[in-house]
Amino acid sequence: LVLVSPHELPMRRNPLGIFLTWEVCTVICNASDQASLWPQHGGDGQRCAGNAVCGESVDSQYACQQKAHDASSSYYEYDSSRGCCNPVSACDSLITTATDKPWRVYKKAPSSTPQVNSTMTPTQTATMTSTLTTT
């Protein structure tokens, strides 16, 4: 395990949305990032029609997804060979790209927020709401 100072790496939000000032970085960090990635939309070597450039460069697919989340986008395009990232609000049609540019499109998974049962007492509802917002 390696303890990393925030002065050595930029601030990073973990999968729970908490900014970390000190991180223990190993394979565990990457596994956590991989587990929370959005599912792929379409096939390998595809991107959303209408996008023709590499919007910006990022360090990882997780960083690209975070940009899409922060921009309230439902999709993002990511080219892992160059670190190219494009948050996209809609992706109605896909186009196939050149084989040397391995673009992939990812779509935000539907929310799985539990429904509050109308027969719950106010205390039960408050406890459930508190649990949802702190988890």
PEPECOR-V492596 format. One record per backbone hydrogen bond with DSSP energy under -0.5 kcal/mol. NH is the residue of the N-H (numbers start at 1). CO is the residue of the C=O. Records with the same first field share a line. If there is no record, write none. Layout:
# PEPECOR-V492596
NH->CO + CO
This chain:
# PEPECOR-V492596
2->25
4->2 + 23
8->5
9->5
12->20
14->12 + 18
17->14
20->12
23->4
25->2 + 23
26->24
29->26
30->26
31->27
32->28
33->29
34->30
35->31
36->32 + 33
37->34
39->107
41->105
42->40
45->103
46->43 + 103
47->95
49->93
51->48
52->50
55->53
56->85
58->83
64->60
65->61
66->62
67->63
68->64
69->65
70->66
71->67
72->69
73->68
75->88
76->106
77->86
78->104
79->84
80->78 + 102
82->79
83->79
84->79
85->56
86->77
88->75
95->47
97->45
101->98
102->100
103->101
104->78
105->41
106->76
107->39
108->74
117->115
120->117
125->121
126->122
127->123
128->124
129->125
130->126
131->127
132->128
133->129
134->130
135->131
